[in-house]
Amino acid sequence: MKNERFFLDEIEFYGYELEVDLNDVGKSDFKSLWERLDKVAEGFNLDDDMFFIGYEDYREMTPKNRSFKYYAMLPGKYFDKKPENMVSIKLEKGEYIRFESRFPTHGPNVFQGAYKYLDNNKISYDNRFDFELIPRDSHPNANIDDDNSILYVGLKLK
């Protein structure tokens, strides 16, 4: 899988959350979640190199509880303060790896491929979460059927 390591300073994101059943991901309404965030993002003059994230938090998932939280988010730097109706997530400072994907074929198989690559190459990573890095020009609601719309699966390395 095509991948690249990179470093991030701590970045705070604001957005909305969705509970996702891992056994039935297809029934989750990701589109409405992203549309809700779009309405907020339209009010900002977004930087050309800005990216959204789709953050997947697995910390509460167990063999019996097969659900996780998914967050559609944009960088907090665009806000004066966190809106009361939004949640906040921070990506910690550190080394990350990203795997390239494309919207028409993006899904659980891409995440599974990323984890398999890391395991096969004995690369240690933080398994509490992963995220999608979505460049501004590849926004999911605008370009989901475009073969040229690139996004990335990101993981924090240990």
ZAMIZA-397827 format. One line per 3 residues: number of its first residue (from 1); their letters; for each residue x, y, z of N, C-alpha, C. Coordinates in pm, 1 decimal. Example, Ala and Ser with C-alpha at 12.3 -4.5 7.8 and 13.67 -1.06 7.14 Angstrom:
1	AS	1319.0 -569.0 780.0 1230.0 -450.0 780.0 1320.0 -330.0 780.0 | 1285.0 -225.0 708.0 1367.0 -106.0 714.0 1290.0 3.0 787.0
! end
This chain:
1	MKN	84.0 -119.1 0.0 0.0 0.0 0.0 87.7 124.4 0.0 | 48.5 219.7 -81.5 122.7 345.4 -88.6 103.6 421.1 42.9 | 216.8 456.4 108.0 207.4 524.5 236.7 321.2 623.7 253.7
4	ERF	305.1 707.8 354.0 404.5 810.5 383.5 399.7 841.2 533.2 | 517.4 851.3 593.5 526.1 894.2 733.6 533.6 1045.9 737.3 | 476.2 1104.5 843.1 478.9 1249.6 857.6 467.9 1286.4 1004.6
7	FLD	502.7 1409.2 1037.6 496.4 1458.6 1174.7 389.1 1566.1 1184.9 | 322.9 1567.9 1299.1 222.3 1669.8 1327.4 252.1 1735.4 1460.8 | 230.7 1865.1 1467.8 220.0 1930.9 1596.5 78.9 1903.0 1644.7
10	EIE	53.4 1923.8 1773.4 -81.9 1900.6 1823.7 -181.1 1989.0 1748.2 | -289.9 1928.1 1703.5 -394.7 2000.9 1632.4 -528.9 1965.8 1696.5 | -608.0 2067.6 1726.2 -742.3 2045.9 1779.6 -844.1 2060.1 1667.0
13	FYG	-943.3 1970.8 1667.5 -1050.4 1970.9 1568.5 -1184.6 1980.4 1639.3 | -1281.6 2042.8 1572.3 -1418.5 2050.6 1621.7 -1510.4 1988.1 1519.2 | -1615.0 1923.6 1568.4 -1709.5 1863.0 1475.3 -1820.7 1789.8 1545.1
16	YEL	-1877.1 1695.2 1473.2 -1994.6 1621.1 1518.3 -1964.8 1471.8 1521.9 | -2038.1 1400.5 1609.1 -2011.8 1258.4 1625.8 -2129.9 1172.4 1583.7 | -2097.2 1046.6 1553.0 -2194.2 947.9 1510.7 -2153.4 814.2 1570.7
19	EVD	-2247.7 742.2 1630.4 -2221.5 607.6 1680.8 -2233.4 511.5 1562.6 | -2132.6 425.7 1542.5 -2129.3 334.7 1428.0 -2119.3 191.4 1478.0 | -2208.7 105.9 1430.4 -2205.9 -36.5 1461.5 -2112.9 -104.2 1362.1
22	LND	-2003.3 -158.9 1410.6 -1903.5 -221.1 1323.3 -1963.2 -336.3 1242.3 | -2064.8 -401.1 1296.9 -2128.0 -512.1 1226.5 -2221.4 -465.3 1114.9 | -2252.8 -335.7 1113.3 -2346.1 -284.3 1012.8 -2310.1 -141.2 974.6
25	VGK	-2185.8 -121.1 933.2 -2134.9 12.3 899.8 -2219.1 77.8 789.9 | -2268.9 -1.6 696.0 -2345.2 50.6 583.5 -2472.1 124.9 621.9 | -2524.5 100.2 740.4 -2647.1 168.4 784.9 -2618.2 302.3 852.4
28	SDF	-2493.0 335.8 871.4 -2456.7 461.5 937.8 -2471.0 577.3 840.2 | -2526.6 686.4 888.0 -2555.2 801.8 802.0 -2438.5 901.0 802.6 | -2328.9 861.2 739.1 -2211.9 948.1 730.2 -2242.4 1073.1 647.7
31	KSL	-2323.3 1057.9 545.0 -2354.3 1169.8 455.4 -2419.2 1285.4 531.4 | -2517.2 1257.5 615.5 -2583.4 1364.6 693.0 -2487.1 1429.8 790.9 | -2399.3 1348.9 848.5 -2300.9 1402.9 942.2 -2209.4 1502.6 871.6
34	WER	-2160.4 1465.1 753.2 -2072.9 1553.7 677.1 -2148.3 1675.5 625.4 | -2274.3 1659.4 588.0 -2354.5 1774.5 542.1 -2370.7 1875.9 654.4 | -2389.4 1826.4 774.8 -2400.9 1914.0 892.0 -2272.8 1994.6 912.1
37	LDK	-2158.0 1929.0 897.0 -2030.5 1999.1 910.6 -2008.8 2096.6 795.5 | -2052.9 2058.3 676.0 -2041.2 2147.3 558.9 -2106.9 2282.2 584.0 | -2222.7 2280.0 646.4 -2295.8 2404.8 671.2 -2213.3 2499.3 758.3
40	VAE	-2139.2 2442.5 851.7 -2052.0 2524.0 937.5 -1931.0 2571.6 857.6 | -1869.3 2481.3 781.7 -1746.6 2513.4 706.8 -1769.7 2620.0 600.6 | -1891.5 2629.1 547.2 -1921.7 2729.3 445.1 -1900.6 2872.0 496.1
43	GFN	-1907.0 2890.7 627.0 -1890.3 3023.5 684.9 -1746.2 3067.4 702.0 | -1651.0 2982.8 664.5 -1509.8 3013.7 683.5 -1437.9 3028.4 550.1 | -1332.8 3107.8 550.4 -1242.7 3117.3 436.2 -1133.0 3012.8 460.1
46	LDD	-1154.9 2892.8 409.3 -1066.1 2780.6 437.2 -936.6 2790.3 357.5 | -825.3 2758.7 423.0 -695.1 2756.8 356.8 -693.8 2650.4 246.6 | -615.7 2675.2 142.2 -606.3 2579.7 32.1 -552.2 2444.3 76.6
49	DMF	-460.0 2444.2 174.3 -400.6 2318.4 219.3 -472.1 2259.4 340.9 | -587.2 2313.4 372.7 -666.1 2266.8 486.2 -718.3 2125.0 460.6 | -737.6 2048.8 567.6 -798.2 1917.2 552.9 -899.5 1892.7 663.1
52	FIG	-1002.6 1817.7 628.0 -1100.8 1768.3 723.4 -1046.7 1637.2 778.1 | -1102.5 1590.6 890.1 -1071.8 1454.7 934.0 -1201.6 1382.5 966.6 | -1200.3 1255.0 938.7 -1302.8 1162.7 986.1 -1232.6 1075.6 1089.0
55	YED	-1258.1 1102.0 1217.1 -1184.6 1039.5 1327.2 -1265.7 921.4 1379.6 | -1203.4 806.3 1392.4 -1269.9 686.1 1441.0 -1208.4 645.8 1574.5 | -1289.8 653.0 1679.1 -1244.4 626.9 1816.5 -1292.0 488.8 1860.8
58	YRE	-1195.9 398.8 1885.7 -1226.2 260.3 1921.7 -1210.3 231.7 2071.3 | -1188.0 332.8 2152.4 -1154.8 310.0 2293.0 -1265.0 240.7 2372.2 | -1391.2 256.9 2334.4 -1500.9 194.1 2409.3 -1545.6 62.8 2346.3
61	MTP	-1480.9 21.6 2238.4 -1519.9 -100.6 2170.0 -1465.2 -222.5 2244.0 | -1549.0 -323.9 2258.9 -1512.4 -450.2 2323.2 -1567.8 -563.7 2236.7 | -1533.3 -689.3 2268.8 -1593.0 -799.9 2191.6 -1746.7 -799.6 2194.8
64	KNR	-1806.1 -751.7 2304.4 -1952.6 -745.6 2312.8 -2007.8 -616.2 2254.5 | -1935.7 -506.3 2271.2 -1979.0 -376.5 2218.1 -1902.6 -349.9 2089.9 | -1963.2 -380.6 1977.3 -1895.2 -368.9 1847.8 -1924.1 -234.7 1781.0
67	SFK	-1937.1 -130.6 1861.7 -1960.6 1.6 1803.7 -1845.7 95.0 1839.2 | -1828.8 196.6 1755.7 -1726.6 297.1 1779.8 -1784.7 433.1 1745.7 | -1713.3 537.1 1783.7 -1757.6 673.2 1753.8 -1682.0 725.2 1632.9
70	YYA	-1756.1 784.5 1540.8 -1699.4 846.2 1421.5 -1726.9 995.3 1431.1 | -1624.6 1076.4 1402.9 -1636.6 1221.5 1411.8 -1601.0 1284.6 1277.8 | -1688.5 1370.0 1226.6 -1658.8 1452.9 1109.6 -1612.0 1587.3 1164.1
73	MLP	-1488.2 1629.6 1128.3 -1428.0 1743.7 1196.8 -1348.6 1834.7 1103.6 | -1334.1 1959.8 1148.5 -1244.2 2052.7 1080.8 -1157.9 2121.4 1185.0 | -1041.5 2174.3 1143.4 -947.1 2231.7 1240.0 -1009.5 2342.5 1324.0
76	GKY	-979.1 2338.1 1453.2 -1031.1 2436.5 1547.0 -981.2 2577.4 1523.5 | -874.1 2593.4 1446.3 -817.7 2727.2 1424.2 -915.5 2820.6 1354.3 | -1019.1 2767.5 1293.6 -1116.9 2850.9 1223.5 -1222.8 2909.1 1317.8
79	FDK	-1221.8 2867.6 1442.0 -1320.4 2912.3 1539.6 -1255.8 3002.5 1644.0 | -1332.4 3097.6 1697.3 -1284.5 3177.9 1809.6 -1282.9 3093.3 1936.8 | -1382.0 3007.1 1950.8 -1390.4 2912.2 2062.0 -1474.5 2793.9 2016.5
82	KPE	-1468.3 2685.7 2090.9 -1543.0 2565.7 2053.5 -1692.3 2592.3 2067.0 | -1768.6 2570.2 1960.2 -1914.0 2583.4 1970.3 -1970.2 2480.8 2068.3 | -2071.4 2519.2 2142.5 -2128.5 2430.7 2245.2 -2186.2 2302.2 2187.8
85	NMV	-2234.0 2306.3 2064.3 -2297.2 2187.2 2007.0 -2198.2 2096.1 1933.8 | -2069.4 2123.3 1946.3 -1967.1 2041.7 1881.1 -1879.2 1972.7 1985.3 | -1814.4 1865.5 1940.2 -1716.9 1797.0 2024.4 -1577.0 1834.3 1978.3
88	SIK	-1480.3 1809.7 2062.2 -1341.6 1845.6 2035.4 -1254.2 1720.3 2040.6 | -1162.6 1709.8 1946.1 -1064.1 1601.1 1941.3 -927.7 1664.9 1916.2 | -825.2 1614.1 1983.0 -689.3 1661.6 1956.3 -606.4 1547.0 1900.2
91	LEK	-539.8 1573.8 1789.4 -437.1 1481.8 1742.5 -308.5 1524.8 1811.7 | -248.1 1432.0 1883.2 -127.0 1461.8 1959.3 -8.9 1487.8 1866.1 | 84.5 1562.6 1918.9 210.2 1584.9 1847.4 280.4 1450.3 1833.7
94	GEY	336.8 1424.8 1715.8 409.9 1300.5 1699.8 418.2 1255.5 1556.0 | 467.7 1131.9 1540.0 484.1 1074.2 1407.4 360.1 993.1 1369.9 | 317.9 1009.9 1246.7 200.2 942.4 1192.7 237.7 877.4 1060.5
97	IRF	150.8 791.2 1014.2 164.4 733.4 880.9 28.9 746.0 812.2 | 33.8 772.1 681.5 -91.8 781.7 606.9 -85.1 690.8 485.3 | -199.3 630.0 455.3 -214.5 538.6 342.7 -312.7 600.3 244.5
100	ESR	-273.0 605.4 119.2 -358.0 667.5 17.9 -478.7 580.3 -15.0 | -591.5 647.7 -35.7 -714.2 581.6 -76.8 -787.1 673.1 -174.7 | -891.2 622.2 -236.3 -974.6 701.9 -327.5 -1119.9 677.5 -290.9
103	FPT	-1201.1 782.8 -299.8 -1338.8 772.9 -252.3 -1420.5 659.0 -309.8 | -1419.6 634.1 -439.4 -1508.6 528.5 -489.5 -1481.4 390.3 -429.9 | -1357.1 363.1 -389.6 -1322.5 231.5 -335.0 -1287.0 237.3 -186.2
106	HGP	-1307.2 352.9 -122.7 -1271.5 369.0 18.3 -1371.2 295.2 106.9 | -1320.3 226.7 206.6 -1406.6 154.4 298.7 -1324.5 72.0 395.2 | -1389.9 -18.4 469.1 -1320.5 -99.0 569.9 -1199.9 -174.8 516.3
109	NVF	-1204.8 -216.8 389.5 -1091.1 -291.7 333.8 -963.3 -208.8 329.3 | -975.6 -77.9 312.5 -857.8 9.7 311.8 -796.3 14.6 451.5 | -880.4 28.0 553.2 -831.1 29.5 691.3 -766.2 -104.1 726.0
112	QGA	-830.8 -213.6 687.8 -775.1 -346.4 714.9 -640.0 -363.8 646.5 | -627.8 -313.2 523.8 -501.1 -320.4 452.2 -391.2 -241.1 521.8 | -427.0 -123.6 575.9 -329.2 -41.0 647.3 -280.0 -113.4 772.8
115	YKY	-373.2 -169.4 850.3 -334.0 -241.7 971.6 -249.5 -364.8 937.7 | -286.0 -434.6 832.0 -209.3 -552.9 791.0 -67.1 -513.2 751.1 | -54.3 -403.6 675.8 78.1 -354.7 636.0 163.7 -325.7 759.7
118	LDN	106.5 -254.8 856.5 181.0 -219.3 977.7 220.8 -344.5 1055.0 | 127.8 -437.7 1070.9 157.8 -561.5 1143.4 265.2 -643.8 1071.3 | 251.6 -658.6 940.6 348.6 -737.7 863.4 488.5 -676.9 866.3
121	NKI	495.5 -545.3 877.5 624.9 -476.5 879.8 670.5 -442.9 1021.4 | 598.2 -497.7 1120.4 633.1 -481.1 1262.5 649.7 -333.0 1299.8 | 556.2 -251.2 1253.2 554.3 -108.5 1284.4 451.8 -87.1 1394.8
124	SYD	496.4 -34.3 1508.9 407.6 -12.9 1623.8 321.1 110.2 1602.5 | 193.4 98.4 1637.2 98.8 207.6 1618.8 -0.2 211.5 1734.1 | -66.4 322.8 1748.7 -168.9 343.6 1850.8 -300.6 290.4 1795.4
127	NRF	-351.5 182.9 1853.2 -472.8 120.7 1799.3 -601.9 172.4 1862.8 | -594.2 280.0 1938.8 -715.1 335.7 2000.3 -799.4 414.0 1900.6 | -736.9 457.9 1792.0 -808.6 538.2 1693.3 -735.8 533.6 1559.6
130	DFE	-807.2 571.5 1456.5 -747.5 602.6 1327.4 -829.8 716.7 1269.0 | -789.6 766.1 1156.0 -863.6 878.8 1099.6 -842.6 886.8 950.2 | -936.7 953.3 886.5 -926.0 983.9 745.0 -880.7 1128.5 734.0
133	LIP	-777.1 1151.6 658.2 -733.3 1287.6 624.8 -795.0 1319.6 490.3 | -877.5 1421.3 486.4 -950.7 1452.1 365.0 -915.0 1593.1 320.2 | -831.4 1605.2 216.5 -796.2 1739.0 167.3 -921.1 1816.0 126.1
136	RDS	-913.9 1945.7 140.4 -1027.3 2032.7 110.0 -1087.4 2004.9 -27.8 | -1003.1 1981.5 -127.1 -1054.5 1961.0 -262.7 -1105.4 1819.3 -287.8 | -1098.8 1732.5 -187.1 -1151.5 1596.1 -200.3 -1264.3 1571.0 -101.8
139	HPN	-1335.4 1675.9 -64.8 -1439.3 1663.4 36.6 -1538.7 1552.7 1.8 | -1578.3 1472.1 99.5 -1660.3 1353.7 71.3 -1794.8 1380.6 4.6 | -1864.3 1483.7 40.5 -1995.1 1507.2 -20.8 -1982.9 1564.8 -160.8
142	ANI	-1870.4 1625.2 -192.7 -1854.1 1687.2 -324.0 -1799.4 1589.2 -427.4 | -1711.5 1499.2 -385.4 -1637.3 1418.7 -482.4 -1637.4 1268.9 -455.0 | -1741.0 1218.4 -391.2 -1740.1 1078.7 -348.5 -1733.4 979.3 -464.8
145	DDD	-1778.5 1019.2 -583.1 -1776.4 928.8 -698.7 -1660.1 955.4 -793.6 | -1573.1 1047.4 -759.9 -1462.8 1086.5 -846.6 -1340.3 998.7 -819.4 | -1296.8 923.2 -921.0 -1180.0 835.5 -906.2 -1052.6 911.2 -870.8
148	NSI	-1049.4 1041.0 -898.0 -930.7 1121.6 -868.8 -932.6 1184.3 -730.7 | -1040.8 1165.0 -654.7 -1050.8 1223.2 -520.9 -973.4 1137.8 -421.1 | -861.1 1191.8 -378.8 -772.2 1119.0 -287.7 -802.7 1158.0 -143.6
151	LYV	-799.5 1058.8 -56.0 -801.1 1080.8 87.4 -701.4 982.1 146.6 | -678.2 992.3 275.2 -576.2 910.0 339.6 -630.6 850.3 468.1 | -586.4 729.4 498.5 -610.1 669.1 628.8 -486.7 699.1 711.7
154	GLK	-505.6 761.4 828.1 -392.9 799.1 913.1 -392.6 725.2 1045.0 | -273.0 692.9 1092.4 -254.4 629.8 1222.1 -134.4 691.6 1291.8 | -144.2 700.4 1423.5 -33.1 751.1 1504.2 63.1 637.0 1531.2
157	LK	189.7 660.9 1508.9 292.2 560.4 1535.5 341.2 572.3 1678.5 | 387.2 461.6 1733.5 441.0 461.5 1870.5 590.5 480.1 1866.1
! end
